[in-house]
Amino acid sequence: MGCFVSTQKDSGGGNRRRPSNIGEVSVYVPGLRVPKPVDFGQCLGESVPKCAVERLSALRTQIVVMVGHEALTVTRSKRKSSTQHGGSTLTDLQQALEDYLPVLLGLVKDGSPLQHKVQFCWVNQEDVAEETVMANAWYEVLSVLHLMAMLSFSQANLLLLPRISADGYQPKVTDESRRASVDVFLKAAGYLDCAIRHVLPHLSVEIRRNLPVDLSEGVIRALSLQALGQGVDIQLGLAIDSAKATLAVKRRLACEMVKYWQQAQDNIMNLPLTNGWGEKHQLFIKWKYMEAKAAAYYYHGVILDEGNTEKSHGMAIASLQAADEYLKECKKACEAFNMALPQSRNPPLWGTMKYLSDKIPKDTSSKVRINRDLYTYEKIMETAPTLPDFALALKPDEYQLPAVHPCWNEENVKSAQQVIN
């Protein structure tokens, strides 16, 4: 297939630069994969339109420079919202990638052999191999979509870090920022879903086996589910703050959140993520899964306690006790995540967990005490009841690969071929 895979072991002094501390984290971004320069003119020669080569070269060179600047700042909580590094902001970089994709897709148009002419090299973050080089344009498309999703994650993280409010009181995340973050999460999930459905199928089994773990199907699916899980978390926080949201709505959101994080963990737990960002990625998903379970069992227990039977009260106690245990476990998981390199820290508590960190211990203690006066210990269920199973409502945005850029039209291609002949 004309593909070549090259890996280089990270010796600690190579191209992979990692910060020792990434500051406050609301949304985990497992580093940015960094593209290395490519000489399209040498690889493609005169067999393609000159305008296509020039556009490919200009756009990718711009991206290489911009990602190099962003790679070390993308996870920092304190960064300028306006232009920096010569205009290299997240928005600018996202736009450059969107401009690059239609031109890049010309290399794979109608199964063109051009897709194997250029060797694309990217510096990994989660894989043990420092770099992965492949002479396959679909690998480049996959890398671009992954980077677009990670930039969206970074944007969501900035939206969800508490800021000092205009009144000068306690830092908080505004409702506007929370709602905007849900849109960003769905956009990120859309990029990743497109990669799974429309890009990975173009790669042979052998090539997919040789992809860095950063781009493995398991990690891409886990990232998409992470985006959806955090989106539902924001929806639950908004529901908690709304007087109109019922307990049933809150329980449904919490139970859906459990399913998203459980599926994310199922996709990532057996992958060889033994390297820096990867280990931290697994710990983040474990932490959020414990949080989701604490929320789901809490709301399930509160609803069960509204029943009038001995059985429902017993199940309520068991559910609330489970919520309390999961809350303790999630605090341990959070600590493990923050201690793993690169180290991080929690922003001031807000949203869903600010509310539940107070309510779960109080309600569990009071319900257990009250109901123990009514029922003997033997009558209280010792195991938590099964959570309700709800269909997952939040879906990724419908992102589609763009049309091939006009510089690849038949007239331009024929002109280039005539020059060769």
SEGU-582970 format. One record per residue (C-alpha): residue number from 1; x, y, z; residue in three letters. Coordinates in steps of 0.001 Angstrom, whole numbers, plus 500000, padded with zeros to 6 digits. Layout:
BEGIN
- NUM|X|Y|Z|Ala
...
! end
This chain:
BEGIN
- 1|500000|500000|500000|Met
- 2|503046|502271|499910|Gly
- 3|502945|502848|503660|Cys
- 4|505914|503091|505958|Phe
- 5|505837|503286|509724|Val
- 6|508724|504633|511742|Ser
- 7|508942|504960|515505|Thr
- 8|511619|506465|517658|Gln
- 9|511943|505817|521351|Lys
- 10|511683|508803|523625|Asp
- 11|515002|509274|525380|Ser
- 12|513861|512272|527388|Gly
- 13|515667|514852|525293|Gly
- 14|513798|514544|522008|Gly
- 15|510987|516493|520428|Asn
- 16|508419|515593|523058|Arg
- 17|508358|518432|525566|Arg
- 18|506120|518083|528601|Arg
- 19|505387|520559|531370|Pro
- 20|505881|519325|534927|Ser
- 21|502652|520983|536058|Asn
- 22|499577|521872|533989|Ile
- 23|497747|523908|536634|Gly
- 24|493997|523784|537154|Glu
- 25|492081|521135|535236|Val
- 26|488334|520951|534669|Ser
- 27|488692|519171|531316|Val
- 28|491637|516860|530760|Tyr
- 29|493580|517460|527547|Val
- 30|496124|514634|526982|Pro
- 31|498689|516927|525378|Gly
- 32|498833|518049|521750|Leu
- 33|500378|515860|519071|Arg
- 34|502836|518063|517190|Val
- 35|503315|517838|513380|Pro
- 36|506831|518018|511940|Lys
- 37|507677|519823|508678|Pro
- 38|506988|518169|505309|Val
- 39|508451|519075|501903|Asp
- 40|505430|518628|499650|Phe
- 41|507311|519884|496602|Gly
- 42|509963|517178|496876|Gln
- 43|507438|514414|497660|Cys
- 44|504870|515286|495001|Leu
- 45|507106|516830|492342|Gly
- 46|505266|518270|489343|Glu
- 47|502605|515550|489208|Ser
- 48|500073|517719|491001|Val
- 49|498857|521288|490446|Pro
- 50|501372|523879|491583|Lys
- 51|498658|525786|493433|Cys
- 52|497818|522631|495444|Ala
- 53|501457|522094|496451|Val
- 54|501857|525730|497428|Glu
- 55|498645|525753|499440|Arg
- 56|499486|522478|501201|Leu
- 57|502961|523760|502057|Ser
- 58|501807|527163|503293|Ala
- 59|498964|525870|505455|Leu
- 60|500888|522997|507020|Arg
- 61|503915|525186|507740|Thr
- 62|501601|527626|509495|Gln
- 63|500106|524773|511533|Ile
- 64|503538|523383|512492|Val
- 65|504591|526781|513870|Val
- 66|501323|527411|515686|Met
- 67|501120|523953|517308|Val
- 68|504724|524294|518429|Gly
- 69|503713|527410|520368|His
- 70|500440|526013|521702|Glu
- 71|501735|522602|522796|Ala
- 72|503176|523901|526061|Leu
- 73|500459|526445|526822|Thr
- 74|497280|524641|525797|Val
- 75|496708|523124|529243|Thr
- 76|497627|526193|531263|Arg
- 77|494764|527854|533085|Ser
- 78|496326|531313|532841|Lys
- 79|496635|532323|529217|Arg
- 80|495695|535333|527150|Lys
- 81|492298|535276|525522|Ser
- 82|493562|537560|522749|Ser
- 83|496344|536832|520286|Thr
- 84|499705|535647|521523|Gln
- 85|502824|534150|519915|His
- 86|502270|536205|516782|Gly
- 87|498519|535571|516694|Gly
- 88|498628|531891|517559|Ser
- 89|495440|531391|519578|Thr
- 90|493306|528298|519830|Leu
- 91|490764|529850|517489|Thr
- 92|493407|530757|514911|Asp
- 93|494877|527264|515003|Leu
- 94|491451|525661|514712|Gln
- 95|490754|527798|511653|Gln
- 96|494097|526893|510083|Ala
- 97|493284|523187|510473|Leu
- 98|489846|523688|508942|Glu
- 99|491475|525486|505984|Asp
- 100|494049|522708|505598|Tyr
- 101|491647|519759|505518|Leu
- 102|489959|520479|502122|Pro
- 103|493386|520807|500456|Val
- 104|494736|517706|502193|Leu
- 105|491751|515633|501068|Leu
- 106|492847|516161|497470|Gly
- 107|495577|513592|498133|Leu
- 108|492996|510888|498863|Val
- 109|490367|511890|496286|Lys
- 110|488904|508851|494482|Asp
- 111|491537|506561|496020|Gly
- 112|494378|508497|494376|Ser
- 113|497875|506934|494648|Pro
- 114|499029|510367|495807|Leu
- 115|497856|509388|499301|Gln
- 116|501026|507285|499659|His
- 117|503521|509830|498260|Lys
- 118|504082|511962|501357|Val
- 119|505551|510824|504663|Gln
- 120|503751|512573|507503|Phe
- 121|505465|512756|510885|Cys
- 122|503829|513632|514195|Trp
- 123|505225|513754|517724|Val
- 124|503041|511617|520017|Asn
- 125|502015|512302|523609|Gln
- 126|500382|509152|524978|Glu
- 127|502368|506521|523058|Asp
- 128|505719|505174|524257|Val
- 129|507121|505971|520802|Ala
- 130|508182|509584|520480|Glu
- 131|507262|509927|516800|Glu
- 132|505171|508094|514240|Thr
- 133|505860|508513|510514|Val
- 134|503451|507171|507907|Met
- 135|503307|507603|504136|Ala
- 136|499534|507750|504202|Asn
- 137|497415|510882|503815|Ala
- 138|494545|509290|505767|Trp
- 139|496913|509148|508756|Tyr
- 140|497350|512899|508340|Glu
- 141|493564|513424|508168|Val
- 142|493149|511354|511341|Leu
- 143|495866|513371|513097|Ser
- 144|494223|516661|512087|Val
- 145|490785|515631|513379|Leu
- 146|492337|514446|516664|His
- 147|494118|517791|517057|Leu
- 148|490918|519718|516314|Met
- 149|489167|517752|519062|Ala
- 150|491976|518398|521564|Met
- 151|491837|522130|520842|Leu
- 152|488100|521996|521566|Ser
- 153|488816|520225|524862|Phe
- 154|491258|522993|525745|Ser
- 155|488665|525621|524876|Gln
- 156|486120|523860|527117|Ala
- 157|488656|523738|529956|Asn
- 158|489127|527512|529747|Leu
- 159|485362|528042|529782|Leu
- 160|484959|525834|532882|Leu
- 161|487673|527289|535104|Leu
- 162|486110|529563|537762|Pro
- 163|486864|533254|537307|Arg
- 164|486563|536183|539701|Ile
- 165|483115|537626|539060|Ser
- 166|482384|541276|538331|Ala
- 167|481160|541772|541895|Asp
- 168|484539|540601|543180|Gly
- 169|483159|537717|545178|Tyr
- 170|484022|534012|545041|Gln
- 171|485279|532709|541647|Pro
- 172|482539|531069|539630|Lys
- 173|481680|529635|536215|Val
- 174|478869|531583|534583|Thr
- 175|475795|529872|533138|Asp
- 176|476762|531319|529761|Glu
- 177|480178|529630|529912|Ser
- 178|478625|526353|531019|Arg
- 179|476143|526318|528134|Arg
- 180|478862|527304|525664|Ala
- 181|481048|524445|526915|Ser
- 182|478333|521887|526091|Val
- 183|478380|523076|522468|Asp
- 184|482178|522780|522420|Val
- 185|482042|519245|523848|Phe
- 186|479558|518167|521177|Leu
- 187|481775|519680|518480|Lys
- 188|484817|517778|519825|Ala
- 189|482815|514538|519942|Ala
- 190|481733|515221|516348|Gly
- 191|485333|515431|515120|Tyr
- 192|486191|512174|516892|Leu
- 193|483045|510389|515722|Asp
- 194|483886|511407|512138|Cys
- 195|487380|509974|512606|Ala
- 196|485925|506644|513734|Ile
- 197|483251|506363|511050|Arg
- 198|484855|508013|508026|His
- 199|488652|507928|508418|Val
- 200|489724|504776|510265|Leu
- 201|487885|502522|507734|Pro
- 202|490246|503831|505017|His
- 203|493256|502434|506897|Leu
- 204|494172|498770|506562|Ser
- 205|494191|496487|509585|Val
- 206|497997|496496|509545|Glu
- 207|498227|500284|509486|Ile
- 208|495653|500628|512251|Arg
- 209|497695|498191|514307|Arg
- 210|500740|500423|513862|Asn
- 211|498996|503681|514764|Leu
- 212|500259|505350|517951|Pro
- 213|498029|504675|520931|Val
- 214|497018|508366|520798|Asp
- 215|495113|507566|517586|Leu
- 216|493937|504062|518433|Ser
- 217|490216|503458|518093|Glu
- 218|489942|502817|521828|Gly
- 219|491446|506191|522786|Val
- 220|489430|508073|520156|Ile
- 221|486191|506460|521359|Arg
- 222|487128|507174|524991|Ala
- 223|487781|510830|524165|Leu
- 224|484437|511136|522383|Ser
- 225|482651|509567|525356|Leu
- 226|484605|511847|527709|Gln
- 227|483276|514859|525805|Ala
- 228|479699|513563|526049|Leu
- 229|480100|512615|529719|Gly
- 230|481364|516077|530619|Gln
- 231|478586|517620|528579|Gly
- 232|475966|515739|530614|Val
- 233|477796|516737|533814|Asp
- 234|477300|520387|532857|Ile
- 235|473624|519737|532077|Gln
- 236|473197|518124|535500|Leu
- 237|474809|521124|537190|Gly
- 238|472419|523460|535377|Leu
- 239|469500|521236|536397|Ala
- 240|470604|521342|540037|Ile
- 241|470546|525142|539882|Asp
- 242|467104|525194|538225|Ser
- 243|463967|525272|540351|Ala
- 244|462035|523695|537473|Lys
- 245|464172|520542|537151|Ala
- 246|462621|517537|538903|Thr
- 247|464454|514826|540829|Leu
- 248|463594|512426|538013|Ala
- 249|465364|514658|535483|Val
- 250|468436|514923|537685|Lys
- 251|468540|511156|538254|Arg
- 252|468246|510504|534526|Arg
- 253|471132|512866|533730|Leu
- 254|473294|511326|536459|Ala
- 255|472565|507782|535252|Cys
- 256|473355|508750|531651|Glu
- 257|476614|510253|532868|Met
- 258|477530|506930|534485|Val
- 259|477032|505107|531175|Lys
- 260|479200|507554|529218|Tyr
- 261|482086|507305|531688|Trp
- 262|481735|503528|532036|Gln
- 263|481990|503142|528258|Gln
- 264|484970|505507|528195|Ala
- 265|486704|503404|530831|Gln
- 266|485881|500174|528961|Asp
- 267|487544|501591|525836|Asn
- 268|490712|502810|527502|Ile
- 269|491418|500544|530482|Met
- 270|493277|497789|528561|Asn
- 271|495348|500037|526280|Leu
- 272|499119|500369|526851|Pro
- 273|498896|503911|528217|Leu
- 274|502037|503674|530324|Thr
- 275|503532|506981|529315|Asn
- 276|502959|510315|531090|Gly
- 277|499834|511821|529577|Trp
- 278|498341|508368|528964|Gly
- 279|498480|507219|532582|Glu
- 280|496971|510516|533667|Lys
- 281|494232|510089|531046|His
- 282|493182|506744|532561|Gln
- 283|493165|508240|536055|Leu
- 284|490977|511151|534902|Phe
- 285|488373|508799|533461|Ile
- 286|488394|506683|536633|Lys
- 287|487889|509821|538753|Trp
- 288|484974|511076|536668|Lys
- 289|483379|507622|536621|Tyr
- 290|483399|507579|540438|Met
- 291|481893|511078|540510|Glu
- 292|479124|510045|538155|Ala
- 293|478291|506983|540252|Lys
- 294|478120|509091|543414|Ala
- 295|475651|511448|541727|Ala
- 296|473514|508669|540241|Ala
- 297|473214|506661|543454|Tyr
- 298|472418|509818|545413|Tyr
- 299|469484|510853|543233|Tyr
- 300|468298|507251|542940|His
- 301|468331|506981|546728|Gly
- 302|466433|510241|547247|Val
- 303|463694|509117|544835|Ile
- 304|463463|505639|546416|Leu
- 305|463106|507247|549843|Asp
- 306|459912|508900|548654|Glu
- 307|458282|505451|548556|Gly
- 308|456080|504268|551372|Asn
- 309|457258|500685|551673|Thr
- 310|459846|499092|553894|Glu
- 311|461572|497763|550783|Lys
- 312|461885|501193|549163|Ser
- 313|463329|502719|552337|His
- 314|465843|499903|552597|Gly
- 315|466867|500338|548966|Met
- 316|467128|504103|549512|Ala
- 317|469542|503613|552395|Ile
- 318|471643|501186|550378|Ala
- 319|471733|503614|547447|Ser
- 320|472680|506601|549610|Leu
- 321|475368|504580|551351|Gln
- 322|476738|503618|547936|Ala
- 323|476748|507290|546937|Ala
- 324|478713|508152|550053|Asp
- 325|481265|505417|549354|Glu
- 326|481676|506473|545723|Tyr
- 327|482137|510072|546857|Leu
- 328|485025|508944|549067|Lys
- 329|486481|506886|546215|Glu
- 330|486244|509768|543769|Cys
- 331|488184|512007|546158|Lys
- 332|490963|509410|546247|Lys
- 333|490871|509062|542457|Ala
- 334|491025|512843|542094|Cys
- 335|494091|512995|544314|Glu
- 336|495791|510231|542310|Ala
- 337|495035|512088|539071|Phe
- 338|496465|515371|540339|Asn
- 339|499624|513721|541672|Met
- 340|500352|511870|538407|Ala
- 341|502811|513647|536115|Leu
- 342|502356|516201|534771|Pro
- 343|500904|517326|538081|Gln
- 344|497674|519316|538227|Ser
- 345|495262|520753|540740|Arg
- 346|491527|521191|541137|Asn
- 347|489889|524558|540513|Pro
- 348|487648|525853|543326|Pro
- 349|484735|523440|543704|Leu
- 350|481661|524394|541654|Trp
- 351|478704|522896|539809|Gly
- 352|477510|519344|540391|Thr
- 353|480209|518280|542822|Met
- 354|480060|521429|544935|Lys
- 355|476414|520622|545622|Tyr
- 356|476808|516863|546054|Leu
- 357|479952|517017|548214|Ser
- 358|477789|518669|550838|Asp
- 359|474464|516907|550269|Lys
- 360|475598|513272|550019|Ile
- 361|477242|512976|553472|Pro
- 362|474456|514951|555196|Lys
- 363|471529|513139|553594|Asp
- 364|473124|509715|553952|Thr
- 365|473794|510265|557637|Ser
- 366|470296|511558|558406|Ser
- 367|468413|508939|556335|Lys
- 368|470378|506056|557782|Val
- 369|469828|507321|561332|Arg
- 370|466087|507893|560851|Ile
- 371|465393|504634|559088|Asn
- 372|467475|502580|561474|Arg
- 373|465039|503689|564174|Asp
- 374|462215|502250|562057|Leu
- 375|463775|499085|560696|Tyr
- 376|466221|496523|561961|Thr
- 377|469652|496280|560392|Tyr
- 378|468790|492918|558830|Glu
- 379|465987|494511|556858|Lys
- 380|468278|497093|555252|Ile
- 381|469670|495946|551927|Met
- 382|473417|495463|552134|Glu
- 383|474080|495960|548437|Thr
- 384|473206|498971|546319|Ala
- 385|470206|498530|544017|Pro
- 386|470724|498490|540261|Thr
- 387|470634|501939|538714|Leu
- 388|467869|502645|536176|Pro
- 389|468951|502154|532558|Asp
- 390|468187|505205|530414|Phe
- 391|468891|505664|526717|Ala
- 392|471769|508075|526083|Leu
- 393|470349|511374|524849|Ala
- 394|473456|513457|524145|Leu
- 395|474970|512753|520722|Lys
- 396|478043|514120|518901|Pro
- 397|477586|516892|516379|Asp
- 398|477204|515622|512811|Glu
- 399|480606|516666|511479|Tyr
- 400|481399|515719|507883|Gln
- 401|484689|515937|506049|Leu
- 402|484719|519020|503807|Pro
- 403|484663|518939|500011|Ala
- 404|488011|518810|498220|Val
- 405|489468|522277|497564|His
- 406|488992|523684|494030|Pro
- 407|492766|523725|493472|Cys
- 408|492412|519983|492839|Trp
- 409|489860|520327|490030|Asn
- 410|490349|518219|486904|Glu
- 411|491551|521125|484785|Glu
- 412|494403|521929|487157|Asn
- 413|495386|518255|487480|Val
- 414|495427|517772|483690|Lys
- 415|497584|520885|483273|Ser
- 416|500114|519509|485747|Ala
- 417|500209|516143|483965|Gln
- 418|500748|517861|480597|Gln
- 419|503759|519690|481996|Val
- 420|505305|516306|482946|Ile
- 421|504550|514767|479552|Asn
! end
